[in-house]
Amino acid sequence: MSQKIKRRRRCMMSVPGSSIPKIEKALAMDVDHIFLDLEDAVAPQKKPEARKNVIKAFNEMEWGGTVRCFRMNGIDSFWAIQDLTEVVAAAGHNIDTLVIPKVKYARDIHFVETMLELIEQENNIPHKIGFEILIEEVEGIHNINEIAAASDRIESLMFGVGDYTRAQGVDFRDAFGKPRYYPGDIWHHQRSTLAVAARVIGADYVDGPWALIPDMDGYRNECRNVKTLGGVGKWAIHPTQVPVAMAEFGPSQEEVELAHKGLEMFEAAKARGEGAIKTPDGGLLDEAAIPLLKNVLADAEFYGIKVG
């Protein structure tokens, strides 16, 4: 498993590039990650203006510790070329990653990478801009292992349930929340597949949007399901979703305290010559459990949560 640049992605907030006020509002929220959207959220006639707004946001606005990202249009459209040649050329020094949507094949990644390398060279951009790969077509799931291995720029794999619903022929009434006739999560295979593929290459798995904005319980439940599978975050398409994702994907103070206490107990047991101990709640702590506890504490430190 290779190592990638580690970035915070508890919440990846989507913001239309066509709206300066919405960009400014999002940047004031101290969210982990923001991607300025040039694709679905922007009408065709607004795309040239949106590119200018995105360039202005990267070059002139204060991002703090938020990951700086934009979503290009899919490479099946001529807008994609303009997104790369205009936005990256003008603002690449201030861009961390870009979202590549509707990825179906490894060659899609190769195309964008070749273009990007030339633009970075021409404009003396010193760093490699990372890739956030959005899987929202059945071909993307089918070819995910080849896609994941296509570039060392790939930092995250993401599941876009909206377009994927169409691609797999699923009734939209079953796409969000509890399906009418099918037991369990109809997207479990796709999510688990992406989570495993991401882990193999040392990248993050991030879940896509929850369209039922008023249903905050549904959004929170989706966050918990995704975290259970090993996901590190979820998109927010509305400001009300941001605090939920930020809280659900970071370790809670209770989790941190339990991990810290568990490590202390195990170290004390080792000093007594014991290789395994029973915890007060009846669980077992041995060497196999220690990396899990250390992961919780490492996450807490990464997200700025007090340890101990």
N, C-alpha and C positions, 0 to 999 in steps of 0.2 A: 504493500500500500504506500503510494507516494504521498508526500506532504505538500499541502497547498498553503497559500496565504490564508490565515485565519481571520475572518471578518465576522462581525456581529450580524446575524440574520434572524433574530427572534421575530421580528416583524419587518417585512418588506412592503413598504407602502407605495402603491401605484398612484401617480399624480399626472393628470393630463398636461402635456407640454404646451398646450394651447392657452393655458390660464396662468398668468403671472400671479394673481392673487392666491390661487390655490397652491402654487409652488411656494410662495412666501409663508403661507399658513403652515404647510407641511414642514418646512425647514425650522419653524419655531417650536416644533413638537418634541425634539430630541429623540426621534425614532432611530432605531438601529440602522435602517437601510431605506433609501428612497430611490425608486427608479422613475425618471421622467419619461412619460409614455409618448411615443410618436406613432404608435400603431393604432390599436382598436379605439382608444379614447379620443382620437383626433380625426375629424372629418377630412376627406381628401382635399377640399379647398383650403383647409386650415394648416396643412402640413408645412408649407414654407414658413409661415409665421411661427409655428410651433418650434421649428428648428432654431430660429433666431432666439426664441424665448429660452430654449434649453441651453444654447451657447451662453446667453447672458447669465443664466442661473449658475452654470459651472464656473464662469470666469469672474462674476461680480458679486455673487451672494455668499453669505457665510454658512458653511455646512457643519462646522464643529466636528464632532466625531462620527457623523452620519456617513455611511458608505455612499459614494457618488456614482450614480448609475443612470443609464437611459435604456429604454427599449426601442430598438430599431424596428422597422417594418420587415416582414418576412421576405426572404430572398426570392420569392416567387413574384415580387412586385418591383417595378423600377424605382420606387421610393427608397428601397433598401440602399441602393448605390448612393443616392443623394444623402441619406442619413450618415453613411460612413464618411464620404468625401467632404461633406460640409461640417458636420458636428465634430467628428474626431480631429479633423485638420485644424479647426478653430479652437477647440477646447480640450484636446486630448491630454494635455499636461495636467488637467484637473479632473480627469475621469478615472475612476477605479475599475469599474466593470461595465459590461453592456449585456443586456438580455437579447438573446437570439430566439425569436419565436418560431413556432411551427416546424421544429427540426424533425426531419424524417430519416435522414441518412447521414453517415459520416462525411460524405462529400459536401454536405451543407456547411459543416464546421470548417472543412478545409477551404472552402471558397471564402468565407468571412475572414479566416485567419490570414490567407494570402493577401487579401485586400488590406487588412488592418496592418500587417507587417510593412507593406509598401507606404501606407499613409504615415505610420509611426516614423519610418526612416526619413521620409520627405520632410516631416515637420519636427524632426529632432526630439521626439517624445521619448524620454529616457527609460520609461518603465513599460512592461507588457500589460496592456489592458486585459483584465480577466473576463471570462465568459460565464454567463448564467444561462443555462440551456433549458428552454421551455418546451416540454413535451406535451403536445396537444393533438397528436394524430396517431392513429393505430400503427402506422409504420414506425413511429418513434419508439413505441413500446417494443415492437417486434425486433427492432435493430438496436436496442439500447446499449448492448455491450460494445458494439462497434462504435457507436456514437460517443460513449463515455471515454473510450480510448483514443479518440480522434485528435485530441490536443491537450498539452499540459497547461493550457490557459483555463481549462474548465474548472470552475470553483464551486458550482452548484448545479444540481438537476432539480427541475421544478415540474409539477403536474398542473396543467391547465384544463380543468374539468369542463369548462364551457364549450370550447371547440371540440374537445374529446368526446363529449356527449354526442355531438353530430357525427363525428368520425366513426364511432362504434355503432351508431344507429340506436342509441338509448333514448327512450322517451324522456323529454325534458322534465316531466313531472316526477321522475324518479331520480334525477341527477343530484338534487340537493336534499339533505335530510333523510328521513326514513323512506325507503322504497315502498311502493304500494303492495307488491306481491313477493318480493325477494327478501329472504332473511339476511340480516347483517348488512355489511358495507359493500355495495356493488363495486366500489373502487379499490377494494383491499389488494387485489392482485397488482394493479398498476402502481399503487403507492408503495407496496412492499418491494416490487421489482426495482423501482427507482431508488428506494432507500438502500437496497443492497448494492446496486450499481454505483451509487455515490460513495458508499463506504469503501468499496474496492479500490477506487481511485483517490481516496482521501479527500473527497469533496463533501459538500453539505446537501442534504435533501430538504427542500422547502416546498410546502404545499401551496397551491394556488388560491384563487379567490373564493369567497363565500358570498353569493349574490343576494341572499335574503338578509339585507342589512338590518331590518328591525329585529330579527331573530338572534339576539345576542347569546341566548343559551345554546342555540344550534352552532353558532360560531365557536363558542367556548368548547363545546363537545368535540367539534372537528379538530381544534387545536390539541386536545388531549389524546384523541385517536392517533393523530399524526406523530405526536411526541412518543407515544407508546411504541410506534414502529421504528423510532430512531430519527425522526425528523427534527430539525433544529428551529423551524420557524414556519410562519404562514403569511401570505399576503394580507394586506389591508387595503380595501378599496373605499373605505370611509373612515374619517377620523375617530369615530366611536369604537372601531375595531382595534385601534392601535394599543391602548392600555391592556386589553384582554390578551392579545398575542404576546406582548412584552412580558406580562406576568406569567402566563402559562408555560412559556418556553424557557424561562430562566428558572434555576432551582429556587424553591421557596426557602425562606429562612428556616423553617422546620426541617427540610431536607438537609440543609447545610449543617444544622446543629446535630442531627442524627448521624451524619457522616463523620463529623468531627469527633463526636463521642464514641462512635464505633471504632475509629482508628485508635483513639486513646485506650479503649478497652483491650483491643487486640495487641497493641504494643506492650501493655502491662502483662497480658497473658503470656506473650513470647518471653518476657523477662523472667517469668516463672517457669519456663520450659514447656508451656502448653502450646500445641499447634492449632487448636480449635477451641472455641468457647461458645457457650449458649448465652444469647442476649436476654435481657429482662423480659422481652415480649415473646420469647420462645424460639427465636431464629438462631441460625448457625452462622458464626463468623470464622472463616478460615482464609488461607492464602488466596484462594480463588476469588473471594469477595473483596479483597483489599483494592484491586484496581478499580472496581466499581465505585467504591467510596472515594478514592482519590480523584476519579473523574468528576464527581459531584463538586468536590472542593476546587478542582481546576476550573470548572465552569463558573463557579461562584466568583473566583478571582478574575476570570475573563470578563464577566459582566459587572464587576465592581460591587459584588455583594459581600458584606463583611463575613469573614470566616473566623469562627472561634469567639 
